[in-house]
Amino acid sequence: MAKPPIKKPRNTSGPRRATSPRATELPTREQLLEALAQQSDIKGKRDLAKVFGIRGDMRRPFKAMLAELEGEGIITRTRKALRRTAALPHVTVLDIPVDADPDDLHAYPAQWNEEEGDKPRVTVLGGRDARVVPAPGDRILARIDAGEGDVPVYTAKAMKILDKPRRGQIGIVRMDDDGARLIPVDRKQKEMRIPLGDLLDARDGDLVEVEVKLSGRLMIPRAKVTSVIGNPASEGAVSLIAIHNLEIPYHFPASVIREAEEAKEATLKGREDWRDLPLVTIDPPDAKDHDDAVHAAPDEDPANPGGHVVTVAIADVAAYIRPGTALDREAYLRGNSVYFPDRVVPMLPERISNELCSLKQGEPRAALAVRMVMGADGKKLRHSFHRILMRSAAKLSYGQAQAAIDGNADDQTGPLLDTILRPLWAAYDAMASARDKRGPLDLDLPERKIVLDDKGLVKDIRIPERLDAHRLIEEMMIAANVAAAETLEEKHTPLLYRVHDVPSSEKLEALRDFLGSLDISVKKSDAVRASDFNGILTQARKAGNVEQVSEMVLRSQAQAVYDNENLGHFGLNLDRYAHFTSPIRRYADLIVHRALIAALGLGADGLSENEALRLPGIAQHISATERRAMLAERETADRLLAQFLAAQIGARFEGRISGVTRSGLFVRLLETGADGFIPASTLGEDYYRYTEDQQAMIGDRTGEKFALGDRVTVRLLEAAPVAGALRFELLSEGTRGNPSSGRRGQKRPSRSYGPRGRKKR
């Protein structure tokens, strides 16, 4: 019997889709994948069913087939569409589960974007002829074969057993009649027994780090305590929970430490001597490493009246981290440093980051510098890169530099005011003018800083003041990053771009619907620029609802990532952009440094051909480690704030609705920035429906409305510090409007509530 053809939908004015004749048999898995690959407008299971003419009794087995493909990680559902998942690369890193059958090994990719669906399962091949024989719990570098069919059947041959992740499993010790057991912090992991001889000095309720051992013929996993972390309420424990859950390496292997300790200070050989140029570092007061220094002076060229020469010098990390070394492998594995309120998980060992590559005042240091000539209007006229030996003239904090400019110089900044600081500010004023004309996205959302006491507990939550000193450094770093991208493009050298794509049409349409509910006008075209969003924010400020609009504008943006292909940077409104200015804490910047060294002939330690070929994989990996770091920092902040508020159960707080879903409202407290949840079933004396275009919950009968950005009063009902979760009770009334029009004529669930959501019994 002929298989049903795959028909592409016709373009019509309505929502109807061309449909195949009624199917008499199910399509094959290969046909399903072919349809998803060929027809980008398939948005879900219903669209796919229409393509194949699936109706009546065929629907149930068809849905089962899709569920099977989704369960195998071959297709995935996103908010945009149902689609085939990303394929595994030919060579990748795999993790073999601890509880895998030694006679039937399987593994999963060590790095995987959760938006692609579930991790695909990979069968690990072995046999007598295998040169590398992995075991349960190993991390391996493997060669991947997807099979010959359209449906990938992944198998792997181990090429090398890699160092295991340097984190152990974290959990809570619970004593019972049979001894002790470990309750993992990660709910996806199973409980394990802890032999009494392997407890160290852990007690009931302690948060501990363990190593997992397989025992007996059945290879049963058991836990051995390797360290007692202590009180789960302390920040040290909280940050380790995030480090563990997200598999962030935080112990440096001995080989890495040894290489770092053996590193020698760079000399003047092969470098220009810039030690007399009074470059200065301007950083937070508690900064331990200083990887950028700046200098500015009036341009003496008569052809550039009113112009400036701006110099940005960046620590020459490439001089110490050579490709193929243990230091390089570890830096790549980490991808970036991760910052917590009282600790840093660094990308590089302290010997490199805080010593050899820190641009310390008065110490000779190797650097890669860019000298930029700016016109009086702040636009860059030309630039050049130099490999130098420099000596920082001063170590300043943002507040210290700003105070000097504002007329409150101290003993250190007073002598620098006329010769160093005022020329820097003069150059910045011109560059800021050029920035304003360029029109980058002006979404200035406050960031809170958690302040801890000497016991690692939350003492205060502050919003640091934004100073011109911060903006000066940011603007000069952006200019240096642009110069790096321009130079590498001119030299036709492969590079890693920092890209920020334009918002998707789906997100723009959702934003337009939301803005329409607020009577804010926005153009219909998808060809938007950052300045268009600035116009929207200006309208919102005048209307008094900038918080609501800012939240939705932020949600409409694509996520910035690394890529070897240039997509431009939408938020900064720049055609090309690369990260060059922070090689101590970002692997991307180290790659850009190596590319510049190779392109400009500045040494033998530049980007190799092999690295250039690997740039797509490097971009994907470090984009994933960046997302991991952001999630770890957010999780830790949530746990700390939940711990901080746990003693205030029953207290009232002011907040804003920061998210609206069918299941309820998310509220962010104004004072602390802590996020909590209000279940939809507790909202009030009505039945509330989620209205996506307004980002609101609206009562069917009363029209009472709770929308994104609304200011509300809540009562704290529950705090779970280990989970970082808060639950609130809503005390405020919503705004009154037209009753919900959704599902009119249908029988609504019967719900009866007392004042502000307390159910009558």
N, C-alpha and C positions, 0 to 999 in steps of 0.2 A: 504493500500500500504506500502510495506517495506520501511523503512527509509534508506537513503544512508549510507553505512558503512564508518567508519573512517579508512582510510588506512595510514600507516606510510610510508614515502618516503624511497625508496631503496637507498643504497649507490652506487653511480655511479661516474664515472670519470668526467662527465660533470655537468652542472648546472641543468639538467632536474630533475623533481620531479615526483614521482608516483602520478597519478591522478585517482580519483574515476570516474566511469561511469557518463555520463551526467545526472545531477539531473533532476527529474521531479517535485520536490517540495523542498521548502526551509527546511534546517535543523532547529531543535528547538534551542532555546536559550541554553538549557542544553547541547545539542550536540556541539554547538560552544565552550562553556566553557570547555567541556571535551577534545576537540581537543587541545585547548590552553594549558591545564594542562598536557596532555600526550606527546605532540610533541614540544620539546623545540626549534626545528629548524624552526618553523614557524616565519617568520620575518615580515610579513605584510599581508594586505588584499588579495593580489594576491596569496600568498602561501595558505591562508585559503580557497580561492575560488577553487583552484586546488584540495585540499583535498576532498571537497564536490562535485566536478564536476559542479561548477556553471559556466554557459556559456550563451551567448545570452541574451534573455529577462529576465533571472533570475538575472542578475548582479545588476540591479537597486534596486529591493526589498532586495537583499542580503546586498548591501551597506547601505541601510536604516536601516536594522536590526542591523548592526554593529554600525552605528551612534547612534542608540537608546541605545545600551548597553554602548557605550562610554559616552553618555550624562548622563546616570544614574550613572556613576562612577564605573561600574562593570568591564570594560576593559579599558586599556589605551595604548597609543602608546608612546614608547620611541625611542631614536636613535638606540637602539639595536633590538627591536622587538615589535610586538603587543602582549600583554599579559593581563592576568587577574590581576586586582588590588589587593592590599593587603586587607585582611579582617580586620574588626574592632575587637578589643579584646572584651571579654565577659563583661568587666567592663571598662568604659572609661568616659572621660569628654566631654560633649557636650555643644555647644553654641546655644541657641535659638535666632533667629534673632529678632530684635526689632519690625520689621513689620510683624511678623508671626501672623496668624489668631489664636486668643485665643481659638477658638472652634475646631481648627484643627492644633495643634502644630506640628512643625517639627524642626529639629535641625541638626547641622553638627559637626563633631569632632573638638575639640578645637585645637588639634595638628595633622597636616597631612603633609606628605611629598608630595610636589607638583609633584615630579617625578612619583608618583603613579596615576596621573590623577586628575580629579575633585573630591572634597570632596563628599562622599556618603551622600545622604539625609536620615535622620532617622525620622520616625514617633514616636512622643512622646505620649505614652498611658496615659490615665487619668481615670476618673470615680469616683464615690462616695466612693469606697473602697480604693482609693489611699491614702497612708499615707503622700506622699509629692506631692504637687500640684504646679508645676512651672508655670511661666508666660512668655510672650514675653520679650526678653532681658536678661533672666536668664542664668546663667552658672550652669550646673547640673552634678553631678556624677550619671551615669545611668548604669543599667544592660541591655545588648544588646542581642536581639534575631534575628538571621538571617533567620529564617524560616526553613522549612524542605526541600525545593527544592535545586537544584544545583545553581539556581540564587538567590542570597541573597536579601531578602526583609526585611530591617532592621526596627525593632521596639525597643522602649526603655521604661523602667520603671524607673522613677526618684527615686534614693535612697537618695539624699541629694542636697539641693540648696547650691551652693558654693558662696564664695565671688565673686562679679563681678570683672572683670579686673579693675585694678586701673588707667587705662588711660581713658581719655575722647576723644571725637571726635574732630578732628582738622580741621579748615577750615578758609576761608577768608570771612570777612563780606562785603557784598555789600548792600548799601542803594538804595532803589528804591521808587517809588511813593506810594507803599503800606506799606512801613516800612523798614524791613530788611530781608535779607535772608543769608543763609550760603552756600558758595560754598566749598564743601569738597575738601581737598587736594587729597584724594584717589578718583580717577576717577570712581571707581566701586560703590561709594556711591551716593545717590541722594541728590539733594538740599533740604533744609528745611527752613521753615519760622522761624524767630526769633521775638517773641513779643517784642515790643519796651521797655516794662518794664523789659525785661530779657537781655538787652544789656550790663549792667553795664556801663562802660565808653568807650566801643568799638566804633571805628569810621570806616568809609568806608575804606577798604583796610587792616584793622588790621587782623593779624593772631590770632585766639582765640581758646580756648579749651571750649567745651560745654558738657553739659549732655543732654541726649535725653529723652523727656517726651512724653507719649502717651496721647492725649486729645480727648475728644468727644466720641460719640458712635462708630464712625468709627475707633477709635484708631489711629488717624493721628499723626505721629511723629513730634514734634516741638523741637527746640533747645533753650537751656538756657545757656547763656555765664557764665562760672564759673571762667575763668581767661583770661585776655588779655595778650597774649604772647609778642606782639609788632611787631617790624619791621621784616618781613620775611627774610631780608638779614642778620640778626644777627645770630650767631651760636646757641644761645639758642633756637631760633625758629626752625632752621634747624634740630637740633638733636631731638627736640620733634616731628617733622614730621616723622622721621624714627621710633621713639619710638611708635608713634601712629599707623603708617601703619603696623608695624610688631607685634603689641600687646605685647610690652615689659612692664611688670609691673615696675613702677618707684616710686610709693608712698607706703611706708610701712604701713600696717594696724596698728591701735592702739594696738592691742593685741601683735603684733610682737615687737613694740617699748617698750611696757611695760615689756615683758620678757627680752629684751636686757638690759634695765635699771636696772632690778632686779638681773641680773647675778653678781655673786661674783667672785673675783679673786681666781684662783686655788692655792692650798697650796702644801706643800711637801708630804702630806699624799698619800701613794700609788705610790710615785715617787722616782726615784734616784736623788740624789743631784749633779748636774753637774754645779753649779753656778761658780765654779772656773775654768772651762774650757774656754779659751778665744775664744769663737765663735764670728764671726763678720758677719754683714750683708753687702752685696754689691749690690746696687740697682741703678736705675736712680736717678738723683739728686732731682727730683720733686716727688719721691715716698712718698705716705702717709701711706701705710701699708707695713710691712716687715714680710713676712711669712716664709723666709728661712734664715738660718745662716750656715756658713761653718767653718771648721778647718782642718788643716792637720799637721802631724808631721812625722818624720822618724820613721820607725818601729824598735823598739829596739830588736826584736826577732832575735837571731843569725841565725835562719833557713830561714830568709827572708832578706838577705843582699840587701841593696839598695831599700828596699820596703818602703811603706808609709801607714799610718793609716789616712784615710779620714773620717771625721764626717760631716754629714748633719743633721741639726735639723730643724724640720718643726713645725709651730704653731699647738698646740693641739686643733683644732677647735671642735673636737668631745667631748671635756670636757664641752663645752658650748651649743652645738646644739644637743639636745637629740631627738631620734626618737619620732614622734607623737606630738611634741610641735608645737606651732605656728611658731617659728623660723625655725624649720625643714621643715614644709609645705611650707613656703615662699621661703626658699632656694631651695627646689625642684622645685617649680613653676618657679623660675627665671633660675635655671640651671647653671648660670654663671654670672659673672659681664660683663658689656658691656662698652667699652672704646671709648669715643669721644674726639675730640681735646681739649675741655675745661671742660668736665664733665665726671663723671663715674656714671653709674647706677649699684650700687653694689649688690652683691648677699646677703650680710649680712649688718645689720645696723652698723653705724659708731662706736657705743659703743663696738661692737664685733671686727670689722675689723681693726679699727684704734687705738683701746685701748687695750682690754683684750688679743687679739690674735696677736697684732703687737709686734714683738720682738725688743722692744725699748732698746736703749743703757742704760745700768746700771739698768734696771728694771727686777725683777724676772718674768719669764714667763714660762707657761706650754708648753711643746713641746714633739713631738714624734721624736726620733732620730735614725738614722742608722749609725753604725760604720762599715766601710769597710776596710779590709786589702788588699792592692794592692801590687803586686809583682813589681820588678824593671822594668818589661816590661809593666806595667800599667794594667795588667789583674787582676781582682778581685779574691782573693783566698778564702775569706769567709766574712761573715757579720753577724751582730746581731742588733736587734731592741730594743729600750729602751724607757720607758715613764719617762720623766725627768722634773726637774725644772732647768732652765738655766738662765743666765744673759749675754746679749750681751756685749762684750768688746768694740765694736766700730761700729758706723754707717758710712759706707763709700759709696761713689758713684763709678761707674765704672771708670770714668775719673780720679778720685782721686787715686784709687788703682793702675791704670795703670801708672799714672805719677810717683808714688813712685817707682815702679819696673823699670821704665825707667830712674831713677836717679833724679827725681824732687819731692822728698818727702816734705810734708808740716809739720806743727807743730803737726798734729794729726797722720799722717802716719809714720813720722820719727821714733818714738819709737816702732812702730809695724813692721818695715821693716824686721828685722832679725828674730824675734820670731814668727811672724804670716804670713806676706805676702810672704816672700821668700819660706817658707815651702809649702804654698799653690801652688805657681807657680811650684815648683819642682814636686809636686804630679801631677799637671795638665800636665806638659811636658810628664810625663810617660803615663798618661791616653790618651793624644792626640796621642801618638805613637800607642797605642793599637787601638784607634779609626781609624787611618789611615789604619792599617792592616785589620780592620773589613770591611772597605769600604762602609760607608753609602753614600746615594745619596748626591753628592756635587753640589747642585743647589742653589747657593748663589745669589739670586735676591735682588737688593736693595729695601729697604722700605723707603718711604718718610714720613717725619713728618711735619704736618701742624702746623705752629706757628701763634697764634692769638695775636691781640693787646688787649688793655684793654677794647675795645668796642665789643669784640667777632668777629672781622672781620679778614680775612686772612692778615697777615703781611709778611709771608715768608714761603717757602717750602724748607725743607732741607733733605738731605740724611745723617743720623747720621753715624759717623765713627764706623766701626766694630773693636772692640778692643779685645785683648787676654783676658781682664777681662770679657767681655761678654761670650767668648767661655769657659773660666774656669768655670763659674757658670753653663752654659748649660751642660757641660760635667759631672759635679758633680751631677746635678739634674737628668740627664739621668741614671747615675749609681744608684742613689737612687731609681728611678722608677723601674729599672730592679730588684733590690734587693727586692722590695715590691712584685712584681709579683712572683719571685722565692719562697719567703717565703710562700706566700699564696698557691701556687701550692704544695709545700712540705707538708703543713698542710691540704691539701685537702679541703681548704676553698673556697666557691664561691667568685668570684671577678669580677669586671668590668675591662676588658682589654681595652687598647688603641690599636686599630688595624688599620693597613694600608695594604690593600690587594694588591696582585700583579696586575699589569695592565691587563685589559681584552684583549683577543685575537684580538677583533675588533680595540681597540685603538693601539695595537702594530702593526697591519697590516697597519693602517693609518700612523703611525710614520715611518714604513719602506718605504712606498710609498713616503712620503715626503723626507726622508733622501736620497732615491735613486735619486730624482731629483737634489740633491746637491752633488751627487757622494760620499756620506759618507756610508761606509760599516757597516752593522749590521747583527748579526747572525740571522738565520731564526727561531730558536726554540722559543717557548713561555715560556720556563723555564729560565727566565731572572733573574738577580740579580741587586741590586743597582749599583754594580761596573761596570756592562755592560753599564749602562747609563753614568757613569763617563768616560768610554772610548769614548763614542760618543761625549761627551762635549769636551774632549781633542782634538779629531779630528776637531771639529768645531772651537775651538780656533785657531788651526793652520791654518785653512782655512779662518779665518776672518769672520765667520758668526755665532758666538756663540749666538748672541741675537735671531736670528731666531730659532736656534735649541733648546735653553733653553726654549723658549715659547712653542714649540711643545712637548718637554720632560715633561714640567709641565702639559700640557693638557692630556698627556697620563696616568698620575697617577690617581689612585683611590683616593677617598676622605677618610681621616682618620676619624674614628667614634669610638664610645664606643660599646662594645659587651660583653656579658657574656661567649661567646665562643672565644677561642684563634685562631686568624688567623695570628698571628705574625705581625711584623711591617716592611714592605718592605723598606720604605725610610731610616729607621735607621739600616736596616739589622740586626734585633734582633728577636730571636725566641719567646720572651715573653716580654710584656711591659705593665705597668699600670701607671696611673697618681696618684702620691702620694704627690707631692711637692707644690701644690697650693690650699689647702682646703679653704682659705679665698675667693677665686674667682671661684672655680669649685666644683660643687656638686660631681662629680666623685671622686675627691680626698678625700672628706669627707667619702664617702662609703668605699674607700680603707683603710682609717684610722680605721674606725669601724671594718672592716674585720680583720685587724692586731691585734687590741685590743682583739677581740674575739678569734682569732686563738692562740695568745700567752698568753692568760689569764692575760691581763694587766688592767682589770677593768670590771665593770658591764655595761658599756655604749658601748659595742661592737655591731657588726652586729647581728640583731635578725633573727630568722628563717623566720619570715614574710617578712623581707626585702630581705633575700636571695632568697625567692621564687619570689619576684617582680623584680629581677635584669634584666630580659629581657625587661620589660616595662620601667624600669628606664633608661636603656641604650638607648632605642629608644627615650625617651623623652629628655634626655640631649644632645643627638646628634642633635635633632631638635633645641633645644635652642641655641646650639653652631652655627649652620648654620644661625639662626635668628640674632645672635649677629654680625657675620661676614658681613651679608647683611646690617644690620643697620649701621655699621661702614663705609662700602663702599658707601652706599647711601649718608650718611652725608658728606663724603669727596667729592663725586661728586657734591653735591649742593654747598658746600663751594668753590670749585674750579671754578664752573660755575659762582658764584657770583663774585669771584676774577677777572675772565677774562671778565666779562660783560662790563667793561669799556674799553676793548681793541678790540672792534669790528673793523674788517678791518686789524688788525695787522697780521704780518707773524710770523710763528713759525716753528721750526724744530721738527720732531717727527718720530716715527717708526710705521709701520703698525702692530697693535696688534691683528687684527682679520680680517678674510675674509669670507664673506657670499655672497649668490646670490644677496642680495639686496644692497651690497656695502662694503666699507672698514671702519674698526675702526682704529683710529690713536691715539696713546698715545704720548703726548708732552714730549720732553726730559727734559725740564727745570722743569715743574710742575708735571708731571705724570698725567695730566688731560686727560680724554678719550673723543673723539668726533667721529662723523660719517660723511662719505662722501657717498652720494647716488650713486649707480652704474650708473645712467643715466647722471651723471655729470663728468664722469671720463675723457673723451677725444673724439677725432674725430674717433671713431670706435665703434663697438658693442662688448662689453666685456662679456665673459662667465666665470662662476665660475668653476675652476678646482680643485676638492677636493684633489687629491693626491699630488698636488703641493701647496695647500693652496694659490691659486693665482687667479686673474682675468686676462684673456688673450684676447687680441683683435683678432677678427676673421681675419681681413684683414692685419693688420700691425704686429701682433705677439707681440705688446707691452704688457708688463707683470708687474703687481703690486702684489708682493708676501709678505707673512707674514715675518715680520722682516725688510723689506726694509726701508731705511731712506728716508723720504720725507719732502718737504716743503709745508705747508698749510697756508691758510688764514682763520681767524675766521669770519664766516658769521653771526652766531646767538648763543646766550647764554640764556638759560632758567634756572635761579637759583633754582626756586622751584622744577622743574622737575629734576635738575641736569644734563641737556643735553646740548651738544655743537654740532654745525654743521659747518663743514669745507668745504673749496674749495681746491682742489688739484692743486698745482702749479708746481710740479715736473714732469719730463718725466719718464716713466717707462723704464725698460730694454727691449732691442729688442731681439726677438727670433723667433721661427717658429710660423706662424699663427696657431690659434686654429683649431683643426681638428674636433671639435664637430659639429654634425648636418650638415655635408657637403652635399650640394645638396638641402638643404631646403631653403625656402625663409626666409630671415632674416628681422626683423622689420626695417623699414627705419628710421634712426636717423641721423640728421646732427648737428654737433656741431662746435662752433668756438674754439678759443684757450683755452685749458685746461677746456673744458666742458661747456662753455657758449653757449647756444643754439641760433642758428641763427633764426631770425624772418623775 
